[in-house]
């Protein structure tokens, strides 16, 4: 799922720079999307950490 979010995350960064002439709901949506994608990445790291911890005694 993170692989699907990642290209959108990269597209959101330039959008925030050109956000002067775009309405604020659009900016808020992209900010929320960036937070969501970073949150899912954090969960992915935690799951991998738990899986590695089980393998190592």
NUZA-461259 format. One record per residue (C-alpha): residue in one letter; x, y, z. Coordinates in steps of 0.1 Angstrom, whole numbers, plus 5000, padded with zeros to 4 digits. Layout:
! NUZA-461259
aXYZ;...
! end
This chain:
! NUZA-461259
x500050005000;x502950245007;x504250194972;x500950324958;x501050624982;x504650724975;x504250874940;x501451084953;x503551194982;x506251314958;x503651494937;x502251674968;x505551844976;x505652074945;x501852134949;x502552294984;x505052534969;x502652654942;x499752664967;x499353044966;x496753034938;x495052704949;x492252694974;x492952605010;x490952285010;x493252144984;x496252235005;x494752075036;x493951765017;x497551735005;x498851795041;x496551525054;x497751295026;x501451355035;x500651285072;x498850965063;x501650835040;x504250905067;x502050735093;x501750425071;x505450415066;x505950425104;x503550125108;x505449945081;x508850005099;x507249885132;x505949565116;x509349485101;x511049555134;x508749315153;x509249055126;x513049085129;x512849075167;x511048745166;x513648585144;x516648695166;x516548525200;
! end
